[in-house]
């Protein structure tokens, strides 16, 4: 097969997977003259240059929660749900003092996540907090999505109240995959691994956006060449509220 034919075959394979081989693409992941199907999430392939040949390196973004399913597609290192608009919960969380933010860790399952979170918030004395049920309902929705994507019935989750660069170095987590959502403050930073120095460019999740990152223990052994870290905030006196979901295995650090 000549080079042009191989190129066409490779592009067709990518098209059938619902992704694109273009460096940066906005759209629905399919090259077609037909009107886009409304049920398809918008897909953006942000980075396509692997650190090592064959290393998963694609970052896929979409405006619906089911974009997180893309993490299981070949070569995908990160899938990101970009919320369409900032919603009132985020503004209410910004108005609270750090002492009014929930900080907790627990193991749960998708059927009991909401009630378990509610019980823990009550135990912390935050049952009447102005963030109300919206935060816990959103977090439990993310638990259900994570369990569906990762084919697991149990998760470890935590809310961290962060006042410094908790994980200041770019790294891969020692888990199969980790879901990260910053409800207050700057979001997680990520980029292409480099053998020397930090990624360039460095990307940053928006507040409220959800990133599902492959870790070192990804089941197929593919791993990831996209690393991440906490954003630098210590100079600005910022307080972040970070929500983290891992599978139900041994607890892992940042």
C-alpha positions as CSV (number, residue, x, y, z in Angstrom):
1,X,0.0,0.0,0.0
2,X,1.5,3.4,-1.0
3,X,1.8,6.3,1.4
4,X,-1.3,8.1,0.1
5,X,-3.5,5.0,0.5
6,X,-2.2,4.3,4.0
7,X,-3.0,7.9,4.9
8,X,-6.6,7.5,3.7
9,X,-7.0,4.2,5.6
10,X,-5.6,5.8,8.8
11,X,-8.0,8.7,8.5
12,X,-10.9,6.4,7.9
13,X,-10.1,4.3,11.0
14,X,-9.9,7.5,13.0
15,X,-13.2,8.7,11.6
16,X,-14.9,5.4,12.6
17,X,-13.7,5.9,16.1
18,X,-15.3,9.3,16.3
19,X,-12.1,11.2,16.5
20,X,-9.9,13.1,14.1
21,X,-6.2,13.1,13.3
22,X,-6.1,16.9,12.8
23,X,-4.0,18.8,15.4
24,X,-6.9,20.9,16.8
25,X,-10.4,20.2,15.7
26,X,-13.7,21.7,16.7
27,X,-16.8,19.8,15.7
28,X,-18.5,16.4,16.2
29,X,-15.5,14.2,15.5
30,X,-16.8,13.2,12.0
31,X,-15.9,14.7,8.6
32,X,-19.2,14.8,6.8
33,X,-21.2,17.2,4.6
34,X,-24.4,16.1,6.3
35,X,-26.0,18.1,9.2
36,X,-24.4,17.1,12.6
37,X,-26.4,14.7,14.7
38,X,-27.7,16.6,17.8
39,X,-27.1,13.6,20.1
40,X,-23.4,13.5,19.3
41,X,-21.2,15.5,21.8
42,X,-18.9,18.1,20.5
43,X,-15.4,16.8,20.3
44,X,-12.2,18.7,20.3
45,X,-8.8,16.9,19.9
46,X,-6.4,19.2,21.7
47,X,-3.0,17.5,21.4
48,X,-1.7,14.9,19.0
49,X,2.0,14.7,19.5
50,X,3.1,11.8,21.8
51,X,6.1,11.9,24.0
52,X,7.0,8.4,22.8
53,X,5.7,6.5,19.8
54,X,2.5,4.7,20.7
55,X,2.0,6.5,24.0
56,X,-1.6,7.7,24.5
57,X,-1.6,11.4,24.1
58,X,-5.0,12.6,22.8
59,X,-6.9,15.1,25.0
60,X,-10.6,15.0,24.0
61,X,-13.1,17.7,25.0
62,X,-16.8,17.8,24.7
63,X,-19.8,19.8,26.0
64,X,-21.7,16.8,27.4
65,X,-21.0,14.5,30.3
66,X,-20.8,11.4,28.1
67,X,-17.6,12.7,26.5
68,X,-15.9,11.1,29.5
69,X,-16.5,7.7,27.8
70,X,-13.8,8.7,25.3
71,X,-11.1,7.8,27.9
72,X,-11.5,4.2,26.8
73,X,-10.9,4.9,23.1
74,X,-7.4,4.0,21.8
75,X,-4.8,6.7,22.3
76,X,-7.0,8.9,24.6
77,X,-5.1,10.1,27.6
78,X,-7.6,12.6,29.0
79,X,-11.3,13.2,28.4
80,X,-12.8,16.6,29.5
81,X,-16.4,17.6,30.0
82,X,-16.5,21.4,29.4
83,X,-19.6,22.7,31.0
84,X,-21.5,25.1,28.7
85,X,-21.9,27.9,31.3
86,X,-20.9,28.8,34.8
87,X,-23.8,27.9,37.1
88,X,-24.8,29.7,40.4
89,X,-23.3,27.0,42.6
90,X,-19.8,28.1,41.7
91,X,-20.6,31.7,42.7
92,X,-22.0,30.6,46.0
93,X,-19.0,28.5,46.8
94,X,-16.7,31.5,46.1
95,X,-18.6,33.5,48.8
96,X,-18.0,31.0,51.5
97,X,-15.1,31.1,54.0
98,X,-12.7,28.1,53.7
99,X,-14.1,26.8,57.0
100,X,-17.5,26.5,55.4
101,X,-16.3,24.2,52.6
102,X,-16.6,20.4,52.9
103,X,-13.4,18.4,53.4
104,X,-13.9,14.7,53.5
105,X,-12.9,11.3,52.2
106,X,-15.0,8.1,51.8
107,X,-15.6,4.9,49.9
108,X,-19.0,4.5,48.4
109,X,-20.9,3.1,45.4
110,X,-23.0,4.9,42.7
111,X,-26.3,4.0,44.4
112,X,-25.5,5.4,47.8
113,X,-23.1,8.3,46.9
114,X,-25.6,11.0,47.4
115,X,-26.9,9.8,50.8
116,X,-23.4,9.0,52.0
117,X,-22.2,12.5,51.1
118,X,-25.2,14.0,52.8
119,X,-24.5,12.1,56.0
120,X,-20.9,13.1,56.0
121,X,-21.7,16.8,55.4
122,X,-24.1,16.7,58.3
123,X,-21.4,15.1,60.5
124,X,-19.1,18.0,59.6
125,X,-21.8,20.5,60.7
126,X,-22.3,21.9,57.2
127,X,-25.8,20.7,56.6
128,X,-27.2,24.3,56.5
129,X,-24.4,25.5,54.3
130,X,-25.4,27.8,51.4
131,X,-24.0,25.4,48.8
132,X,-27.2,23.4,49.6
133,X,-27.9,20.1,47.8
134,X,-26.5,21.2,44.4
135,X,-22.9,20.3,45.2
136,X,-23.7,16.9,46.5
137,X,-26.1,16.1,43.6
138,X,-23.5,17.1,41.1
139,X,-20.7,15.1,42.8
140,X,-22.9,12.0,43.0
141,X,-23.7,12.4,39.3
142,X,-20.0,12.3,38.6
143,X,-19.6,9.2,40.7
144,X,-22.3,7.4,38.6
145,X,-20.5,8.5,35.4
146,X,-17.1,7.4,36.6
147,X,-18.5,4.0,37.7
148,X,-20.1,3.5,34.3
149,X,-17.0,4.5,32.3
150,X,-14.6,2.5,34.5
151,X,-16.9,-0.5,34.9
152,X,-16.6,-0.4,38.7
153,X,-19.1,-0.6,41.5
154,X,-17.1,1.1,44.2
155,X,-15.1,4.3,44.3
156,X,-12.9,6.4,46.7
157,X,-13.8,10.0,46.6
158,X,-12.7,13.1,48.4
159,X,-13.3,16.8,48.7
160,X,-10.0,18.7,49.4
161,X,-9.9,22.3,50.6
162,X,-6.5,23.4,49.1
163,X,-4.6,26.6,50.1
164,X,-1.3,25.7,48.5
165,X,0.2,23.8,45.6
166,X,-0.7,20.4,47.0
167,X,0.8,18.5,44.0
168,X,3.1,21.0,42.5
169,X,5.1,18.7,40.2
170,X,3.6,17.3,37.0
171,X,2.9,13.6,37.4
172,X,0.8,10.6,36.6
173,X,-1.4,9.2,39.4
174,X,-0.8,5.7,40.7
175,X,-4.3,4.6,39.8
176,X,-6.1,3.3,36.7
177,X,-7.8,6.7,36.2
178,X,-8.7,9.7,38.2
179,X,-11.6,12.2,37.8
180,X,-10.9,15.8,38.9
181,X,-13.3,18.7,39.2
182,X,-12.4,22.0,40.8
183,X,-15.6,23.6,42.2
184,X,-13.8,26.7,43.5
185,X,-10.6,28.3,42.4
186,X,-8.3,27.5,39.5
187,X,-8.5,24.1,37.8
188,X,-6.0,21.3,37.4
189,X,-3.1,22.1,34.9
190,X,-2.0,19.5,32.4
191,X,0.2,19.0,29.4
192,X,2.5,16.8,27.3
193,X,5.2,15.0,29.3
194,X,8.7,16.2,28.5
195,X,11.9,14.5,29.6
196,X,13.3,17.9,30.7
197,X,11.2,20.7,32.1
198,X,7.5,21.3,32.4
199,X,5.0,20.8,29.6
200,X,4.9,23.5,27.0
201,X,2.2,24.7,26.5
202,X,0.5,24.1,29.9
203,X,-3.3,23.8,29.7
204,X,-5.7,24.5,32.7
205,X,-9.2,23.1,33.3
206,X,-11.8,25.8,33.9
207,X,-13.6,25.9,37.3
208,X,-16.4,23.4,37.2
209,X,-15.0,21.4,34.2
210,X,-14.4,17.7,34.7
211,X,-11.2,15.9,33.6
212,X,-10.9,12.1,33.5
213,X,-7.1,11.3,33.4
214,X,-5.5,7.9,32.7
215,X,-3.1,6.9,35.4
216,X,-0.1,4.6,35.6
217,X,-2.3,1.5,36.3
218,X,-4.6,1.8,33.2
219,X,-5.8,-1.7,32.6
220,X,-4.5,-2.2,29.1
221,X,-1.0,-1.0,30.2
222,X,-1.1,1.9,27.7
223,X,-0.6,4.5,30.4
224,X,-0.5,8.1,29.3
225,X,1.9,10.8,28.2
226,X,-0.3,13.6,29.6
227,X,0.8,14.7,33.1
228,X,-1.0,17.1,35.4
229,X,-0.5,19.1,38.6
230,X,-2.2,21.6,41.0
231,X,-2.1,25.2,39.8
232,X,0.2,27.6,41.6
233,X,-2.0,29.6,44.0
234,X,0.1,30.2,47.1
235,X,1.1,33.7,46.1
236,X,-2.5,34.8,45.6
237,X,-4.0,33.5,48.8
238,X,-6.5,31.5,46.9
239,X,-8.5,28.6,48.3
240,X,-9.6,25.8,46.0
241,X,-12.3,23.1,46.4
242,X,-11.2,20.0,44.5
243,X,-13.3,16.9,44.0
244,X,-11.5,13.6,43.3
245,X,-12.7,10.2,42.3
246,X,-10.6,7.0,42.1
247,X,-11.7,3.4,41.7
248,X,-12.3,1.4,44.9
249,X,-8.8,0.0,45.2
250,X,-6.1,1.0,47.7
251,X,-6.1,4.8,48.4
252,X,-3.6,6.7,46.3
253,X,-2.0,10.1,46.9
254,X,-2.0,13.1,44.6
